């Protein structure tokens, strides 16, 4: 009698584990949104992570003209990236598109999508 109870408990536990594993892909597949890929033409997005916001520049350098500031937590559209002067160890600069046209240091913006390289002059 004891042996059959152990078998029943083990079988029940195994069925629960298999049921949970079978349900996991369905739950993950239902997540909204997806990451941008390199062949997608829409603008990538990023989130400003700097405490005081990030300065918008007219070119990808800290010596370029100042165009404004974007506050922390704001989601921005990123057209492309290029390399320029280092800002605290990061030499990547993002060209913004949309309302905030200009450049920002990638040190202060966390990209959440794939960002292509710029293939044109600014």
MARGU-424602 format. One record per residue (C-alpha): residue number from 1; x, y, z. Coordinates in nm, 3 decimals. Each point is the difference from the previous one (the first is absolute). Layout:
REM MARGU-424602
<node><num>NUM</num><X>X</X><Y>Y</Y><Z>Z</Z></node>
...
//
This chain:
REM MARGU-424602
<node><num>1</num><X>0.000</X><Y>0.000</Y><Z>0.000</Z></node>
<node><num>2</num><X>0.282</X><Y>0.244</Y><Z>0.088</Z></node>
<node><num>3</num><X>0.181</X><Y>-0.072</Y><Z>-0.326</Z></node>
<node><num>4</num><X>-0.303</X><Y>0.076</Y><Z>-0.215</Z></node>
<node><num>5</num><X>-0.055</X><Y>0.330</Y><Z>0.185</Z></node>
<node><num>6</num><X>0.361</X><Y>0.108</Y><Z>-0.079</Z></node>
<node><num>7</num><X>-0.051</X><Y>-0.087</Y><Z>-0.365</Z></node>
<node><num>8</num><X>-0.325</X><Y>0.198</Y><Z>-0.009</Z></node>
<node><num>9</num><X>0.164</X><Y>0.306</Y><Z>0.162</Z></node>
<node><num>10</num><X>0.298</X><Y>-0.018</Y><Z>-0.239</Z></node>
<node><num>11</num><X>-0.227</X><Y>-0.033</Y><Z>-0.303</Z></node>
<node><num>12</num><X>-0.210</X><Y>0.296</Y><Z>0.114</Z></node>
<node><num>13</num><X>0.308</X><Y>0.217</Y><Z>0.056</Z></node>
<node><num>14</num><X>0.138</X><Y>-0.095</Y><Z>-0.341</Z></node>
<node><num>15</num><X>-0.327</X><Y>0.088</Y><Z>-0.169</Z></node>
<node><num>16</num><X>-0.004</X><Y>0.342</Y><Z>0.167</Z></node>
<node><num>17</num><X>0.357</X><Y>0.074</Y><Z>-0.113</Z></node>
<node><num>18</num><X>-0.074</X><Y>-0.107</Y><Z>-0.358</Z></node>
<node><num>19</num><X>-0.317</X><Y>0.206</Y><Z>0.001</Z></node>
<node><num>20</num><X>0.189</X><Y>0.308</Y><Z>0.116</Z></node>
<node><num>21</num><X>0.269</X><Y>-0.049</Y><Z>-0.265</Z></node>
<node><num>22</num><X>-0.259</X><Y>-0.041</Y><Z>-0.273</Z></node>
<node><num>23</num><X>-0.174</X><Y>0.323</Y><Z>0.103</Z></node>
<node><num>24</num><X>0.320</X><Y>0.210</Y><Z>0.019</Z></node>
<node><num>25</num><X>0.055</X><Y>0.053</Y><Z>-0.376</Z></node>
<node><num>26</num><X>-0.360</X><Y>0.109</Y><Z>-0.044</Z></node>
<node><num>27</num><X>0.036</X><Y>0.265</Y><Z>0.269</Z></node>
<node><num>28</num><X>0.332</X><Y>0.126</Y><Z>-0.139</Z></node>
<node><num>29</num><X>-0.134</X><Y>0.015</Y><Z>-0.355</Z></node>
<node><num>30</num><X>-0.287</X><Y>0.223</Y><Z>0.107</Z></node>
<node><num>31</num><X>0.229</X><Y>0.284</Y><Z>0.116</Z></node>
<node><num>32</num><X>-0.077</X><Y>0.323</Y><Z>-0.188</Z></node>
<node><num>33</num><X>0.256</X><Y>0.174</Y><Z>-0.221</Z></node>
<node><num>34</num><X>0.327</X><Y>-0.122</Y><Z>-0.136</Z></node>
<node><num>35</num><X>0.351</X><Y>0.126</Y><Z>-0.042</Z></node>
<node><num>36</num><X>0.092</X><Y>0.188</Y><Z>-0.319</Z></node>
<node><num>37</num><X>0.220</X><Y>-0.190</Y><Z>-0.243</Z></node>
<node><num>38</num><X>0.266</X><Y>0.124</Y><Z>-0.242</Z></node>
<node><num>39</num><X>-0.234</X><Y>-0.030</Y><Z>-0.299</Z></node>
<node><num>40</num><X>-0.281</X><Y>0.202</Y><Z>0.160</Z></node>
<node><num>41</num><X>-0.022</X><Y>0.357</Y><Z>-0.140</Z></node>
<node><num>42</num><X>-0.184</X><Y>0.151</Y><Z>0.297</Z></node>
<node><num>43</num><X>0.193</X><Y>0.213</Y><Z>0.248</Z></node>
<node><num>44</num><X>0.164</X><Y>-0.176</Y><Z>0.291</Z></node>
<node><num>45</num><X>-0.089</X><Y>0.119</Y><Z>0.348</Z></node>
<node><num>46</num><X>0.201</X><Y>0.084</Y><Z>0.307</Z></node>
<node><num>47</num><X>-0.063</X><Y>0.121</Y><Z>0.354</Z></node>
<node><num>48</num><X>0.188</X><Y>0.291</Y><Z>0.159</Z></node>
<node><num>49</num><X>0.179</X><Y>-0.131</Y><Z>0.310</Z></node>
<node><num>50</num><X>0.193</X><Y>0.310</Y><Z>0.109</Z></node>
<node><num>51</num><X>-0.122</X><Y>0.140</Y><Z>0.333</Z></node>
<node><num>52</num><X>-0.012</X><Y>0.358</Y><Z>-0.125</Z></node>
<node><num>53</num><X>-0.096</X><Y>-0.084</Y><Z>-0.357</Z></node>
<node><num>54</num><X>0.214</X><Y>-0.005</Y><Z>-0.312</Z></node>
<node><num>55</num><X>0.119</X><Y>0.295</Y><Z>-0.211</Z></node>
<node><num>56</num><X>-0.100</X><Y>0.005</Y><Z>-0.367</Z></node>
<node><num>57</num><X>0.286</X><Y>0.111</Y><Z>-0.228</Z></node>
<node><num>58</num><X>0.009</X><Y>0.112</Y><Z>-0.364</Z></node>
<node><num>59</num><X>0.279</X><Y>-0.251</Y><Z>-0.078</Z></node>
<node><num>60</num><X>0.141</X><Y>-0.311</Y><Z>0.172</Z></node>
<node><num>61</num><X>0.243</X><Y>0.181</Y><Z>0.229</Z></node>
<node><num>62</num><X>-0.015</X><Y>0.192</Y><Z>0.326</Z></node>
<node><num>63</num><X>0.147</X><Y>0.302</Y><Z>-0.187</Z></node>
<node><num>64</num><X>-0.307</X><Y>0.027</Y><Z>-0.227</Z></node>
<node><num>65</num><X>-0.277</X><Y>0.252</Y><Z>0.055</Z></node>
<node><num>66</num><X>-0.252</X><Y>-0.070</Y><Z>0.276</Z></node>
<node><num>67</num><X>-0.360</X><Y>-0.052</Y><Z>-0.121</Z></node>
<node><num>68</num><X>-0.177</X><Y>-0.093</Y><Z>0.321</Z></node>
<node><num>69</num><X>-0.037</X><Y>-0.268</Y><Z>0.263</Z></node>
<node><num>70</num><X>-0.209</X><Y>-0.315</Y><Z>0.033</Z></node>
<node><num>71</num><X>-0.104</X><Y>-0.105</Y><Z>0.351</Z></node>
<node><num>72</num><X>0.068</X><Y>-0.331</Y><Z>0.173</Z></node>
<node><num>73</num><X>-0.237</X><Y>-0.282</Y><Z>-0.092</Z></node>
<node><num>74</num><X>-0.110</X><Y>0.153</Y><Z>-0.332</Z></node>
<node><num>75</num><X>-0.022</X><Y>-0.245</Y><Z>-0.292</Z></node>
<node><num>76</num><X>0.172</X><Y>0.135</Y><Z>-0.313</Z></node>
<node><num>77</num><X>0.008</X><Y>-0.112</Y><Z>-0.363</Z></node>
<node><num>78</num><X>0.352</X><Y>-0.083</Y><Z>-0.123</Z></node>
<node><num>79</num><X>0.076</X><Y>0.017</Y><Z>-0.372</Z></node>
<node><num>80</num><X>0.356</X><Y>-0.137</Y><Z>0.007</Z></node>
<node><num>81</num><X>0.331</X><Y>-0.006</Y><Z>0.191</Z></node>
<node><num>82</num><X>0.352</X><Y>0.118</Y><Z>-0.070</Z></node>
<node><num>83</num><X>0.326</X><Y>0.033</Y><Z>0.192</Z></node>
<node><num>84</num><X>0.141</X><Y>0.320</Y><Z>0.142</Z></node>
<node><num>85</num><X>0.175</X><Y>0.135</Y><Z>0.309</Z></node>
<node><num>86</num><X>-0.021</X><Y>-0.215</Y><Z>0.312</Z></node>
<node><num>87</num><X>-0.250</X><Y>0.098</Y><Z>0.270</Z></node>
<node><num>88</num><X>0.091</X><Y>-0.183</Y><Z>0.321</Z></node>
<node><num>89</num><X>0.140</X><Y>-0.299</Y><Z>-0.190</Z></node>
<node><num>90</num><X>-0.264</X><Y>-0.017</Y><Z>-0.275</Z></node>
<node><num>91</num><X>0.082</X><Y>0.126</Y><Z>-0.352</Z></node>
<node><num>92</num><X>-0.338</X><Y>-0.079</Y><Z>-0.160</Z></node>
<node><num>93</num><X>-0.237</X><Y>0.283</Y><Z>-0.097</Z></node>
<node><num>94</num><X>-0.365</X><Y>-0.036</Y><Z>-0.100</Z></node>
<node><num>95</num><X>-0.167</X><Y>0.213</Y><Z>-0.267</Z></node>
<node><num>96</num><X>-0.352</X><Y>0.074</Y><Z>0.117</Z></node>
<node><num>97</num><X>-0.297</X><Y>0.020</Y><Z>-0.232</Z></node>
<node><num>98</num><X>-0.336</X><Y>0.162</Y><Z>0.047</Z></node>
<node><num>99</num><X>-0.062</X><Y>0.296</Y><Z>0.226</Z></node>
<node><num>100</num><X>0.347</X><Y>0.002</Y><Z>0.158</Z></node>
<node><num>101</num><X>0.217</X><Y>0.002</Y><Z>-0.319</Z></node>
<node><num>102</num><X>0.363</X><Y>0.007</Y><Z>0.107</Z></node>
<node><num>103</num><X>0.265</X><Y>-0.221</Y><Z>0.161</Z></node>
<node><num>104</num><X>0.038</X><Y>-0.143</Y><Z>0.351</Z></node>
<node><num>105</num><X>0.274</X><Y>-0.200</Y><Z>0.164</Z></node>
<node><num>106</num><X>-0.092</X><Y>-0.367</Y><Z>0.029</Z></node>
<node><num>107</num><X>0.150</X><Y>0.013</Y><Z>0.351</Z></node>
<node><num>108</num><X>-0.324</X><Y>0.160</Y><Z>0.115</Z></node>
<node><num>109</num><X>-0.255</X><Y>-0.187</Y><Z>-0.217</Z></node>
<node><num>110</num><X>-0.074</X><Y>-0.373</Y><Z>0.032</Z></node>
<node><num>111</num><X>-0.103</X><Y>-0.136</Y><Z>-0.338</Z></node>
<node><num>112</num><X>-0.276</X><Y>-0.261</Y><Z>0.017</Z></node>
<node><num>113</num><X>0.014</X><Y>-0.086</Y><Z>-0.371</Z></node>
<node><num>114</num><X>0.267</X><Y>-0.076</Y><Z>-0.258</Z></node>
<node><num>115</num><X>0.155</X><Y>0.330</Y><Z>-0.118</Z></node>
<node><num>116</num><X>0.158</X><Y>0.001</Y><Z>-0.349</Z></node>
<node><num>117</num><X>0.319</X><Y>0.189</Y><Z>-0.081</Z></node>
<node><num>118</num><X>-0.039</X><Y>0.335</Y><Z>-0.174</Z></node>
<node><num>119</num><X>0.101</X><Y>-0.024</Y><Z>-0.364</Z></node>
<node><num>120</num><X>-0.026</X><Y>0.367</Y><Z>-0.089</Z></node>
<node><num>121</num><X>0.155</X><Y>0.333</Y><Z>0.094</Z></node>
<node><num>122</num><X>-0.165</X><Y>0.218</Y><Z>0.258</Z></node>
//
